[in-house]
């Protein structure tokens, strides 16, 4: 991360966030500001980009005006998820145990919270693990262990392994730390099929053949392997998996048969045109392609996007593509294109620049005809545009709130800013700051929620891309955290719902 961006992040965090200590206690379970009934989940967050590929919750549940009053509902029964990374650039080690690892985001589907990670057996070999936790209680529903099929890919400062799983058609799909693809029945955890990401398993086996196996786990062999940091996606009944060394590969979700492959490194997004769902895929040069999911046929290619980082930087909704434009590494604008089966036609571009740089792709989200985008390049802002013509509806300056670095969520009826949690394990608090409801005249609403309020826990992440993001469903968020005393990692559930009017 460039030095000036890092300094801006830290300065904003210190200016806008009160630091919390381990002596502080969880929010009161008797708070009158939250609803106390049994959690019910009718909405899912089944993949990295939300329920329909627009990074937006569709339940629109009213949230608290003051998120600091959120109730900690449960801490998961399973407490061995570990850290997203094991050390910082300064040499800080994250706890005495710190064995399991992987910076994958959480997802929620059919009342289950899903996590993917690995557990090293030594400095080379690891077990790949997929875990399902009851979203209402935190109790373990099932845990599928693929013994010895992974590799110890523990990361130091930067993320090495962060391929968020996805759920579709009653199945969970996950990319293991050794390049194997797993398909599991969502309801039961029963393994259905396995596949390979190109020749990754064979390459990794060869790469570690001469490595001296030691009875330790702290460093691992991640330097010998490609950096896995792209979420899995299912579009049109086809599983799409992307890695830097194997590009796009598409698999039949029912059988695991590989259907097609092409180059690229950013996760695709679904695009519905004339009632047919296609995949929009962006290659390493910023060339956007409209692809038939089942066949891999490319209908057209347009050079409209900035070459993507690991984080996806485009959304398709209501027949439009919203993307960080191809105007150079440091000054992309937000651009909107009308989509058809023959091409993409420019509709509008933002006047403002800085929607992404060479390291980060700030958040984007779309709902009800409005495209929301974070502005990173030294501006720490969140903007909202009318999707059809680019009219600016809001331009919120977050400089005096928290250092959001362009990251936010469209949860319930609110926009929620996310503070920089890349450094949280070093003692800085990750904050979730709500804004007032609606689109216009956005203002800070109440105090932020800091999951570190549960004193012995610290948040976890990789570095830069802010992986290990929480999942949201029906007014609840689920975030990963680590016990600072033991190094054990758990999932925490928070109730953000507002008290209904009497």
TORGU-23545 format. One line per 3 residues: number of its first residue (from 0); their letters; for each residue x, y, z of C-alpha. Coordinates in Angstrom, 1 decimal. Example, Ala and Ser with C-alpha at 12.3 -4.5 7.8 and 13.67 -1.06 7.14 Angstrom:
BEGIN
0> as> 12.3/-4.5/7.8  13.7/-1.1/7.1
END
This chain:
BEGIN
0> xxx> 0.0/0.0/0.0  1.4/3.5/-0.9  2.8/5.3/2.1
3> xxx> 0.5/8.3/1.8  -2.6/6.2/1.8  -1.4/4.2/4.8
6> xxx> -0.7/7.5/6.7  -4.2/8.8/5.7  -5.8/5.6/7.0
9> xxx> -4.1/5.7/10.3  -4.6/9.4/10.8  -8.3/9.2/10.1
12> xxx> -8.7/6.2/12.4  -7.0/7.9/15.3  -9.0/11.1/14.8
15> xxx> -12.4/9.5/14.5  -12.2/6.4/16.7  -12.0/6.0/20.5
18> xxx> -9.7/3.1/21.3  -11.1/0.2/23.3  -9.3/-1.9/25.9
21> xxx> -9.6/-5.5/26.9  -11.1/-4.4/30.2  -14.2/-3.1/28.5
24> xxx> -17.3/-5.4/28.4  -19.8/-6.3/25.8  -22.9/-4.1/25.2
27> xxx> -25.6/-4.9/27.7  -27.8/-7.8/26.8  -30.7/-5.9/28.4
30> xxx> -30.4/-2.9/26.1  -33.8/-1.3/25.3  -32.5/-0.2/21.9
33> xxx> -32.6/-3.7/20.3  -35.2/-6.3/19.6  -34.8/-9.3/21.8
36> xxx> -36.8/-12.0/19.9  -35.3/-15.2/18.4  -33.3/-14.5/15.2
39> xxx> -35.1/-15.4/12.0  -33.3/-15.5/8.6  -35.3/-15.1/5.5
42> xxx> -32.6/-13.3/3.5  -29.2/-14.7/2.5  -25.8/-13.2/1.8
45> xxx> -24.6/-16.3/-0.2  -21.5/-14.9/-1.7  -18.9/-12.2/-1.6
48> xxx> -21.1/-9.8/-3.6  -24.4/-10.3/-1.8  -27.7/-12.0/-2.8
51> xxx> -27.8/-10.7/-6.4  -24.3/-9.5/-7.2  -24.9/-5.9/-6.3
54> xxx> -23.3/-5.9/-2.8  -26.6/-4.7/-1.3  -29.0/-6.2/1.3
57> xxx> -32.5/-6.4/0.0  -34.4/-6.8/3.4  -34.1/-3.1/4.2
60> xxx> -34.5/-3.9/7.9  -34.5/-0.7/10.0  -31.2/-0.5/11.9
63> xxx> -30.3/1.3/15.1  -29.6/5.0/15.1  -26.6/4.3/17.4
66> xxx> -24.8/1.1/16.4  -22.7/1.2/19.6  -26.0/-0.1/21.2
69> xxx> -25.9/-3.3/19.1  -26.3/-6.5/21.1  -23.8/-9.3/21.0
72> xxx> -26.1/-12.3/20.4  -23.7/-15.1/20.5  -20.1/-16.2/20.1
75> xxx> -19.8/-19.4/18.1  -19.4/-22.7/19.7  -16.6/-23.5/17.3
78> xxx> -13.6/-21.4/18.3  -10.7/-22.6/16.1  -10.8/-20.4/13.0
81> xxx> -7.5/-18.7/13.6  -6.2/-15.5/12.1  -6.3/-14.2/8.6
84> xxx> -2.6/-13.5/8.8  0.0/-14.5/11.3  2.4/-11.6/11.5
87> xxx> 2.6/-7.9/10.6  5.3/-6.1/8.7  6.7/-5.0/12.0
90> xxx> 7.1/-8.6/13.2  4.1/-8.7/15.5  2.8/-12.2/16.1
93> xxx> -0.9/-12.8/16.6  -1.3/-15.0/19.7  0.3/-18.1/21.1
96> xxx> -1.7/-20.6/19.0  -2.5/-18.9/15.6  -2.6/-22.2/13.7
99> xxx> -5.7/-22.2/11.5  -5.6/-19.5/8.9  -7.2/-18.1/5.8
102> xxx> -8.8/-14.6/5.3  -12.0/-15.8/3.6  -15.2/-13.7/4.1
105> xxx> -18.2/-15.2/5.9  -21.4/-15.9/4.0  -24.9/-16.7/5.1
108> xxx> -27.4/-19.1/3.4  -30.5/-20.9/4.7  -29.9/-19.9/8.2
111> xxx> -26.2/-21.1/8.2  -23.0/-19.0/8.5  -20.3/-20.6/6.3
114> xxx> -16.6/-20.2/6.7  -13.7/-21.7/4.8  -10.2/-22.0/6.1
117> xxx> -7.2/-24.4/6.6  -5.5/-25.9/9.6  -1.7/-26.6/9.2
120> xxx> -0.4/-30.0/10.4  3.3/-28.9/10.0  5.1/-26.3/7.9
123> xxx> 3.9/-27.8/4.6  0.7/-29.8/4.9  -2.7/-28.6/6.0
126> xxx> -6.3/-29.8/6.3  -8.8/-27.9/4.3  -12.0/-27.2/6.3
129> xxx> -15.5/-25.9/5.6  -17.6/-25.0/8.6  -21.3/-24.3/9.0
132> xxx> -22.7/-22.6/12.1  -26.3/-22.1/13.0  -27.0/-18.4/12.4
135> xxx> -29.6/-18.2/15.2  -27.5/-19.9/18.0  -23.8/-20.1/17.0
138> xxx> -23.9/-23.8/17.4  -21.9/-25.9/14.9  -24.2/-27.5/12.3
141> xxx> -21.5/-29.4/10.5  -17.8/-29.3/9.8  -16.2/-31.0/6.8
144> xxx> -12.5/-31.7/7.0  -10.4/-32.6/4.0  -7.4/-34.1/5.8
147> xxx> -4.0/-33.5/4.2  -5.4/-32.0/1.0  -4.2/-28.5/1.6
150> xxx> -1.0/-26.6/2.2  0.2/-24.3/5.0  -0.4/-21.0/3.4
153> xxx> -0.2/-18.7/6.4  0.3/-15.1/5.5  2.5/-12.5/7.1
156> xxx> 1.6/-8.9/6.3  -0.3/-9.6/3.0  -3.1/-11.9/2.3
159> xxx> -2.0/-15.2/0.7  -5.2/-17.2/0.9  -8.7/-15.6/0.8
162> xxx> -11.0/-17.2/-1.7  -14.5/-16.6/-0.2  -16.8/-19.6/-0.7
165> xxx> -20.3/-19.3/-2.3  -23.7/-21.0/-2.1  -26.1/-21.8/-4.9
168> xxx> -28.7/-24.5/-5.5  -28.3/-26.0/-2.1  -24.6/-26.5/-2.4
171> xxx> -21.5/-24.9/-0.9  -18.5/-24.3/-3.2  -15.0/-23.6/-1.9
174> xxx> -11.4/-23.4/-3.2  -9.0/-25.2/-0.9  -5.5/-24.1/0.0
177> xxx> -3.9/-26.7/-2.4  -6.0/-25.8/-5.5  -8.8/-28.4/-5.0
180> xxx> -12.4/-27.3/-5.5  -14.9/-28.7/-3.0  -18.7/-29.0/-3.4
183> xxx> -20.7/-29.8/-0.3  -24.4/-30.2/0.4  -25.5/-27.1/2.3
186> xxx> -28.0/-28.7/4.6  -25.9/-31.7/5.7  -22.2/-31.0/4.9
189> xxx> -22.1/-34.1/2.8  -19.3/-34.0/0.2  -20.7/-34.1/-3.4
192> xxx> -17.7/-33.7/-5.7  -14.2/-32.5/-5.9  -12.4/-30.8/-8.8
195> xxx> -9.0/-29.3/-9.5  -8.1/-25.7/-10.3  -6.0/-26.3/-13.4
198> xxx> -2.9/-28.1/-12.5  -2.5/-26.4/-9.1  -2.5/-29.6/-6.9
201> xxx> 0.3/-31.2/-9.0  2.3/-27.9/-9.2  2.1/-27.4/-5.5
204> xxx> 3.1/-31.0/-4.7  6.1/-30.6/-6.9  7.0/-27.2/-5.4
207> xxx> 7.1/-28.6/-1.9  8.8/-31.9/-2.8  12.2/-30.7/-1.7
210> xxx> 10.9/-28.7/1.3  12.2/-30.0/4.6  9.1/-30.9/6.7
213> xxx> 9.3/-29.4/10.2  6.9/-29.9/13.1  6.0/-26.2/13.2
216> xxx> 3.2/-24.1/11.6  4.1/-20.4/12.0  5.5/-19.6/8.5
219> xxx> 4.3/-22.2/6.0  5.2/-22.4/2.3  3.0/-19.7/0.8
222> xxx> 5.9/-18.1/-1.0  5.9/-21.1/-3.4  2.3/-20.7/-4.4
225> xxx> 0.1/-18.2/-6.3  -1.8/-15.8/-4.1  -5.4/-17.0/-3.9
228> xxx> -7.6/-13.9/-3.1  -10.6/-13.9/-5.4  -14.1/-15.1/-4.4
231> xxx> -15.9/-17.9/-6.0  -19.0/-17.0/-8.1  -22.0/-19.0/-9.5
234> xxx> -23.7/-17.4/-12.5  -26.3/-19.2/-14.6  -25.7/-22.5/-12.9
237> xxx> -22.0/-22.4/-13.6  -19.3/-22.2/-10.9  -16.5/-19.7/-11.8
240> xxx> -13.2/-19.9/-10.0  -10.2/-17.5/-10.6  -6.6/-17.7/-9.6
243> xxx> -3.6/-15.6/-10.9  -1.9/-18.7/-12.4  -5.0/-20.4/-13.9
246> xxx> -7.3/-17.5/-14.8  -11.0/-18.1/-15.1  -12.2/-21.7/-15.0
249> xxx> -15.9/-22.6/-15.2  -17.4/-25.8/-13.8  -20.8/-27.5/-13.9
252> xxx> -22.3/-27.1/-10.4  -24.0/-30.5/-10.6  -21.0/-32.6/-11.6
255> xxx> -17.8/-30.6/-11.3  -17.0/-31.1/-15.0  -14.8/-28.3/-16.3
258> xxx> -16.7/-26.4/-19.0  -14.3/-23.7/-20.3  -11.4/-21.4/-19.3
261> xxx> -10.1/-18.0/-20.1  -7.6/-15.4/-18.8  -8.4/-12.9/-16.0
264> xxx> -8.1/-12.3/-12.3  -11.2/-10.4/-11.0  -14.4/-12.2/-10.0
267> xxx> -17.1/-11.9/-12.6  -20.5/-10.4/-12.0  -23.9/-11.5/-13.3
270> xxx> -25.6/-9.4/-16.0  -29.2/-9.9/-17.0  -30.0/-8.8/-20.6
273> xxx> -33.4/-9.5/-22.2  -34.2/-12.0/-19.5  -31.0/-14.0/-20.0
276> xxx> -28.2/-14.1/-17.4  -24.7/-13.6/-18.7  -21.3/-13.3/-16.9
279> xxx> -19.3/-10.1/-17.2  -15.6/-11.0/-17.0  -12.7/-8.6/-16.9
282> xxx> -9.2/-9.6/-17.9  -5.9/-8.3/-16.6  -5.8/-5.5/-19.2
285> xxx> -9.2/-4.1/-18.3  -11.0/-5.7/-21.3  -14.6/-6.4/-20.3
288> xxx> -16.3/-9.5/-21.9  -19.9/-10.6/-22.0  -19.8/-14.4/-21.7
291> xxx> -22.4/-17.1/-22.0  -22.0/-19.1/-18.7  -22.6/-22.6/-20.0
294> xxx> -20.5/-22.4/-23.1  -17.9/-19.7/-22.4  -18.8/-18.0/-25.7
297> xxx> -17.6/-14.4/-25.7  -20.4/-12.2/-27.2  -18.3/-9.0/-27.2
300> xxx> -15.2/-7.4/-25.7  -15.0/-3.7/-24.7  -12.0/-1.9/-23.1
303> xxx> -14.0/0.1/-20.6  -12.5/-0.8/-17.2  -9.4/-0.1/-15.1
306> xxx> -7.3/-3.3/-14.9  -8.7/-4.8/-11.7  -7.0/-5.6/-8.4
309> xxx> -8.1/-8.7/-6.5  -11.3/-7.0/-5.4  -14.1/-6.8/-8.0
312> xxx> -14.6/-3.2/-9.3  -17.8/-3.5/-11.4  -21.5/-4.1/-11.0
315> xxx> -24.3/-4.9/-13.5  -27.9/-4.0/-12.6  -31.0/-2.8/-14.5
318> xxx> -29.3/-3.3/-17.8  -26.3/-1.1/-16.9  -22.7/-1.7/-16.1
321> xxx> -21.1/0.4/-13.4  -17.3/0.3/-13.5  -14.1/2.1/-12.6
324> xxx> -13.2/3.6/-15.9  -10.0/2.9/-17.9  -8.5/6.3/-17.5
327> xxx> -5.3/5.3/-15.9  -4.1/3.7/-12.7  -4.5/6.7/-10.4
330> xxx> -7.5/8.6/-11.7  -10.4/6.3/-12.7  -13.9/7.8/-12.8
333> xxx> -17.1/6.0/-12.1  -18.6/5.2/-15.5  -22.0/3.7/-16.5
336> xxx> -22.6/1.8/-19.7  -25.9/0.5/-21.3  -25.6/-3.2/-21.8
339> xxx> -26.8/-5.2/-24.8  -25.9/-8.5/-26.4  -23.8/-6.6/-29.0
342> xxx> -21.8/-4.2/-26.8  -21.6/-1.6/-24.0  -22.5/2.0/-24.7
345> xxx> -21.3/4.8/-22.5  -24.1/6.7/-20.7  -22.2/8.9/-18.2
348> xxx> -19.0/9.4/-16.3  -18.5/11.0/-12.9  -16.7/14.4/-12.7
351> xxx> -14.8/13.2/-9.7  -11.7/11.0/-10.1  -10.0/8.5/-7.7
354> xxx> -12.5/5.6/-7.7  -9.8/3.1/-7.0  -6.0/3.1/-7.4
357> xxx> -3.3/0.5/-8.2  -3.8/-1.3/-4.8  -7.4/-1.1/-3.8
360> xxx> -10.9/-1.1/-5.3  -13.2/0.8/-3.0  -16.7/-0.5/-2.3
363> xxx> -19.6/-0.2/-4.8  -23.2/-1.2/-4.2  -26.5/-0.7/-6.1
366> xxx> -30.1/-0.7/-5.0  -33.3/0.9/-6.1  -31.8/2.7/-9.1
369> xxx> -28.9/4.3/-7.1  -25.2/3.4/-7.5  -23.1/4.0/-4.4
372> xxx> -19.3/4.2/-4.6  -16.4/4.9/-2.3  -13.8/7.4/-3.3
375> xxx> -10.3/6.5/-2.1  -7.7/8.7/-3.6  -7.0/10.9/-0.6
378> xxx> -10.7/11.9/-0.3  -12.3/9.4/2.1  -15.7/10.0/0.7
381> xxx> -18.9/8.1/-0.3  -20.9/9.2/-3.2  -24.4/8.2/-4.6
384> xxx> -25.4/8.7/-8.2  -28.7/8.2/-10.0  -28.0/5.1/-12.1
387> xxx> -29.7/6.3/-15.2  -28.0/9.6/-15.8  -25.2/10.1/-13.2
390> xxx> -27.0/12.8/-11.2  -25.1/13.2/-7.9  -27.5/12.5/-5.0
393> xxx> -25.0/12.5/-2.1  -21.4/13.4/-1.6  -20.6/12.4/2.0
396> xxx> -17.2/13.4/3.4  -16.1/10.8/6.0  -12.8/12.6/6.9
399> xxx> -14.0/13.6/10.4  -15.7/10.3/11.1  -13.6/7.2/10.6
402> xxx> -11.0/6.3/8.0  -13.2/4.2/5.8  -10.7/4.0/2.9
405> xxx> -13.6/3.9/0.5  -15.2/0.8/2.1  -18.9/0.7/3.1
408> xxx> -21.9/-1.6/3.2  -25.5/-1.2/2.2  -27.1/-3.0/5.1
411> xxx> -30.8/-2.8/6.0  -32.0/0.8/5.6  -28.5/2.3/6.2
414> xxx> -25.2/3.0/4.6  -22.6/1.7/7.1  -19.0/2.8/6.8
417> xxx> -16.2/0.4/7.6  -13.1/1.7/9.3  -9.6/0.3/8.5
420> xxx> -9.4/-3.1/10.1  -6.2/-4.1/8.4  -4.4/-3.0/11.5
423> xxx> -6.9/-4.1/14.1  -4.9/-7.0/15.4  -2.3/-4.5/16.4
426> xxx> -4.7/-2.8/18.7  -6.6/-0.4/16.4  -10.4/-0.8/16.4
429> xxx> -12.4/-1.7/13.3  -15.5/0.4/13.4  -18.9/0.2/11.7
432> xxx> -20.4/3.7/11.5  -24.0/4.1/10.4  -25.3/7.1/8.4
435> xxx> -28.8/8.5/8.5  -31.4/6.6/6.4  -32.1/7.5/2.8
438> xxx> -29.9/8.8/0.1  -29.8/12.6/0.4  -28.3/14.7/3.2
441> xxx> -26.3/11.9/4.7  -25.1/12.5/8.2  -23.4/10.4/10.9
444> xxx> -25.9/8.6/13.0  -24.9/7.9/16.6  -21.7/6.2/17.7
447> xxx> -20.0/3.3/15.8  -20.0/-0.3/16.7  -16.6/-1.7/17.5
450> xxx> -16.6/-5.5/17.7  -13.5/-5.3/19.9  -15.9/-4.2/22.7
453> xxx> -16.0/-7.9/23.5  -12.7/-7.4/25.4  -10.7/-10.5/24.8
456> xxx> -11.3/-10.6/21.1  -9.6/-8.7/18.3  -10.6/-8.5/14.6
459> xxx> -8.8/-10.3/11.9  -7.9/-9.5/8.3  -5.3/-9.6/5.6
462> xxx> -3.7/-6.4/4.6  -4.9/-3.8/2.0  -8.0/-5.4/0.5
465> xxx> -9.7/-5.8/3.9  -10.6/-9.4/3.6  -12.5/-11.2/6.4
468> xxx> -15.4/-9.0/5.8  -18.6/-9.7/7.8  -21.8/-11.1/6.4
471> xxx> -25.3/-9.5/6.9  -28.7/-11.0/7.1  -32.1/-9.7/8.4
474> xxx> -30.5/-7.0/10.6  -27.7/-9.2/12.0  -24.0/-9.1/11.2
477> xxx> -21.5/-12.0/11.6  -17.8/-11.2/11.9  -14.7/-13.2/12.6
480> xxx> -12.6/-12.4/15.6  -9.7/-14.0/17.5  -9.2/-14.5/21.2
483> xxx> -6.1/-12.5/22.0  -5.2/-14.7/25.0  -5.4/-18.1/23.2
486> xxx> -5.1/-17.4/19.5  -8.4/-19.2/18.9  -10.8/-17.7/16.3
489> xxx> -14.6/-17.5/16.6  -17.6/-16.0/14.8  -19.5/-13.3/16.6
492> xxx> -23.1/-12.4/15.8  -24.5/-8.8/16.5  -28.1/-7.6/16.4
495> xxx> -28.2/-4.2/14.7  -32.0/-4.0/14.4  -33.9/-0.9/15.6
498> xxx> -36.5/-1.1/18.3  -39.9/-1.1/16.5  -42.1/2.0/17.1
501> x> -44.6/1.5/19.9
END
